[in-house]
Amino acid sequence: MMIRIANFLVAACFAVSGAANAAETVVVELFTSQGCSSCPPADRILSDLADEQDVIALSYHVDYWDYLGWKDQFASPEFTNRQRSYARAKGERTIYTPQVVVGGVDHAVGSRGMSIAKLVRRHSEAPMPISVRLQRHGDSVSIVGSARGAVPEVVVQIVTFTPSATVDIKRGENAGRTMNYRNIVRSMKRIGTWNGQGNFSSSVNLGGNTPVAVLFQARNGGAILGAAQLR
């Protein structure tokens, strides 16, 4: 019942925000694990957010729960390192699952739908400092970034993700469960840095029609100042 209530609040949040004005793109990053018994509710919330037009919902599977008896096939130390960089930026010593980071700056427990909805709504009402345009050309994606004012130097990253997958978990805390995951991050690649002068322009060959998100993010786990996706 609580999950259904939380999901309703997420949907209501967007309905209210959208009625007032066009929502800005909001990046929601979930750090999760197939070996974490507390993660399935957060995975479901992330799944609902993935259907929202103005949300880039990304699921990063971390590897530090693999010792519990089930190796998460989507996990990568790179994603764990990304979560650690967010913790360092906040002055925190520990990381946990499920954790959500909204806009690169606001942290929440990933199963707390009301808290996440409030954060997403707040970010949707704040203009992004960088406008990002993506276009697909065969196997390549062209990226153009334009600053709407003065911005700090940013790191430009391209993220590839799998839209959905179903996993039968055989061992560990979630043994016997069949889990559905959405927007599963498979890789992150740093394209370069940009100081906000002129336009940022680049093209990346992905070798296929892969869903991607591009993030313009302040250094050292800072705020995401611009983002776009191609599903």
N, C-alpha and C positions, 0 to 999 in steps of 0.2 A: 504493500500500500504506500509506504513512504517513497519508494522509487517512482510510482505513478504520479504522486503529488509533486515530486521534484521535477519530473519531466513536464508536467502541466505548467509549472512555474516558469521553466525555461521557455516554453512556447509562448506563454502569456507575456513574458518580458519582451520578446521580439515583436509581438503584435502591437504592444503599446509604443515601443520605440519607433517601429516602422510607420505608425499612424502619424507621428509628429513630424518626421522628416526622413529623408533617405539615410539609411544607416551606413556608417563607415565599416570597412572590413575589419574584423577582429580575429586575431590569431589566438587559438586556444590549444595549448600543448598538454597532453596527458602523459605522465610517466607511469607505466603499468607493467605488470608481469603475469604470465600465465601461471606462475607458481605462487601467487599472492591471493589468499582467500578473501581479502578485503577489496580486491580490484573489480570483480564482476559488476557491481552497481555503478562504478565509475566508467567502466567500459560501455555500459548501456547509455549513460548520460552523454558520453562522447559520441556515441552512435547517433543520438538524436541531434546533437549540434552539427554533425556532419551533413545533415540534410538542410541546414539553414543557408540561404543564399549568400549572406554577407559574413559568414563565419568560415575561417580556414581552421578546421579541426584536425589535429595531427596526433597520432598515437605512437609514442616512443616506447618500445619494449626494452627494459633494462635487464642486465644480466646478473645482478647481485642476489637474486632469489633462486638461481639455478641449482644451488647446493641442496635445496629442500627435497630433491628427488625427481624433479621434472625440468628438463632443459627447454627453455622458451626458444622456439626455432626462429622467432623474429627478433630476438634480443641481440644487442651489440654493445661492446664496451664504449663505443663512440656516443651512444645515446646516454649511457650512464655518466660519461664525462660532461655531456651537455647539462644534465641535471645538476651535477656538481658545480658547474660554472654559475648556474642560477643561485645555488646555495651560497657560494662565495660572495656573489654580488650583494646578497642580503645579510652577509655576516653570519650565516648559519653553519654549524659544524656537521650536521647530519642531513641525510636525504632519506626519503621514504616513498612508499607506494600505498595507495594511489595519490599522486600529486598533480594538480593542474596549475599551469602558469598562463596567465592571460596577458597578452600584449608584451610579454617579456619581463613584466615587472610585478604583477600582482599574483600572489600564491594562494591556493586554497586546497583543502582536502578534496580529492577528486570525486568523492561520493556525496558531497554536500551540494545538491542541485540548486538550492536557493541562493547560497553564497556565490556560486558560479554564475547564475543568471544575473545577479546584481552587478557583478564585475563585467560581464559581457555587455550588459546594457550601458553601463557607464562608458566603457571604451567605444561602443558603437556611436555614442553621441559626441565624441571628441574627434575633430578632423585629424587625419593622418598627415604628418609633416611631409611625407614623400608619396607622390602618385606613382604607381607602378602599372605598366602595361605589358602584357605578354601576348605573343602571337606564335602559333605553330606553323612551321614550314617543313612539311615532310617529317623527317626524324629530328629536326632541330626546333628549338624554342628561342625566339628573340625576346630580349628584355630591354625595356626602356624605363629609366627612373628619372623623375623630375621633382626637385625640391620646391615646396610651396613657401619657403622662407629659409632662414638660416638653420642649418642642421649640423650636428657634430659628425665627425668621420664615422662611417658605417661600414660594416662587413656585409657583403652581398653573398647570400647562400641560396643554392637551389636544392630542394628537397624532393625526392621521388617517393611515391607512396602507392600501396596496393589498396584499391577502394574497399574491398571486403574479403574476408576469409573465415572459414569455419574450421575449428580445431577440436578434435576429441582428445581430452587431457586424460592420460592414463595413470599418472602418479602424482605425488605431491599433495599440497593442500586442496587442490581443486580436482582431485582424482575422480573420474566418472562423469565429469561435466562436459557438455558440448558447448563451446563458446563461439560466439559470433563477434568478430572484430571489424572495425571500420578504419579507413584511412591509416593503414599501418605503414609507418615510415620505414623505407628500405635503405635509403642512402641520403647522406648530406654532403654536398660539395661546396667548398668556398670558391666563389668565382673571382672575387677581388675585393678591393676597398674603394670607397668613394668619399670625397670631401664635400659633396653637395653643390659643387660648381658646375654650371652647364647642365648637360644631361648625362646620365649613366647609360651606356649602350653596350650590349654584349649579346652573343649568340652561343647556345650550348647544344651540342649534338647528343641526343639521348639514345639513339639507336632504335627508336620505336615510338609508338604513340602512348608514352608513359604519362600518367597523371603527375603533375608537378605543382609545387608551391615555391615561390621566390620570396625570401625575407631580406629586408634591409634593416639591419640591427646594429644598435650602438655596441661598441666594443665591450668585451669582458662580461658577457651575459646581461647586456643592458636592454633598454626598451626597443621593441620592434616599431620602427618609424614608418614603414611602408611594406605592403605585402600584396600578393595576388596569386591566383591559382588557375590552372587549367586541368579540369578533371578528365 
